[in-house]
Amino acid sequence: MTEGAQTNAGLPAELAVAGARPLRGRMRVPGDKSISHRAVLFAALASGASRLSGLADGGDVAASRAAVEALGVKVRESTRPSGEPVLVVRGGGFEGLAEPEGVIDCGNSGTSIRLLAGILAGRPFHTVLTGDSSILRRPMARVADPLRLMGARIDGRDGGRLAPLSIRGGGLVGMRHELAVASAQVKTALVLAGLQAAGATEVTEPALSRDHTERLLPTMGATLVAIPGGVRVEPVAGGGLSAVDLAVPGDPSAAAFFVVAACVTPGSDLVVEDVCLNPTRIGFLDVLRRMGADVEVVVKEERGGEPVGDIRAAAGPLRATTMAGAEIPSVIDEIPALAVAAAFAAGTTEVADAAELRVKESDRIGTIAQELSQLGITVETRPDGLAITGGRPRAALLKSHGDHRIAMAAAIAANACDGPSTVRGWRAVASSYPGFAADLASVTE
């Protein structure tokens, strides 16, 4: 695997992949991105100094850090006695947040802008949240509308349905929200608003979404109670949340690319260590097991309310499956990786009830279909999904479409093919996993 011309950040414009490289040995992926966002943002709301290590190192979590600093929170880098880097976030409770001097730029991070909207809906000052061209296209009404019902004043483009979002918060009243689409980001935004509201707030979903918020906030002193289909949150009392000392486990969504790569590349036998094994995040393993994949999971400890352990994956024949219904929220971010597994599987894999893919960093239904077609795979697109007929993918010229997950999916597909391929637009991985190519090289050389 070789790299092309470098940017100042050290990422190439395109990635050359030699192909037919088995994945062997042991590795660790960066810290979980969802937990990292929450750790930084929740620590900013706590009273005292939180110490966070193992954070995801991409641009998305950096956007959350920059946002809390813009809101007056002191953040500094330090080390643990072991020498491990640690981020110290010194929060002053909800009341410690201050009106920012300028617009807060969330970059490519949908998690940052939506969770910040929930935080700022309760603060009695004015804030403007914006992002890159991808964020400006993504739907914001799903979070802005319920926050308006609680009393926040929020405006934006297209009648408030798109960013930038102008938020003047304060005076929130707790209420019950019934989400039409399961979304951990929207749920968390409403929980964060509920911590600042008068009275309890309840959030229910049609299917279970990621529950990192429900696991981490109680360890910091928040009162969250499970209710049928959702969660109930009581307003926080006194000084707010308690500071936390947290070592973030590895990101299962990042691990999914290496697990799938090992499953589809002959001769592979790989262990991904210290991964978050939250049941709402490892649905991709259930899908792979249905496809006949040789995967094993070992839970070793609990950390920050999360089960943590290792995933082992080895190469073997795969068969087609169906992903639909209540399973989709637990695999939505892993579908690009699972689509690669489908491309190498016998039969036709069906994905349905996944219209959410169309409003990610790219229209992932379209971009997955385009890149698998480049590999010689037959793909049928549908309004809410795909039908992928597996075969023998061939080396090809592939593109990221500016989407980090499409870039990584292209890389692992190319790695399993005979002959060299190229992935253009590789810099897209900077938002979540800038070291992906180096980590792939470390287990294929």
Secondary structure, 3 states (H helix, E strand, C coil): CEECCECCCCCECEEEECCCCCCEEEECCCECHHHHHHHHHHHHHEEEEEEEECCCCCHHHHHHHHHHHHCCCEEEEEECCCCCEEEEEEEECHHHCCCCCCCEECCCCHHHHHHHHHHHCCCCCEEEEECCCCHHHCCCHHHHHHHHHCCCEEEEHHHHCEEEEEEECCCCECCEEECCCCCHHHHHHHHHHHCCCECCEEEECCCCCCCHHHHHHHHCCCCEEEECCEEEECCCCCCCEECCEEECCECHHHHHHHHHHHHHCCCCEEEEEEEECCCCCCHHHHHHHHCCCEEEEEEEEEECCEEEEEEEEECCCCECCEECHHHHHHHHHHHHHHHHHHHCCECEEEECCCHHHHHCCCCHHHHHHHHHHHCCCEEEEECCEEEEECCCCCCCEEECCCCHHHHHHHHHHHHHCCCCEEEECHHHHHHCCCCHHHHHHHCCC
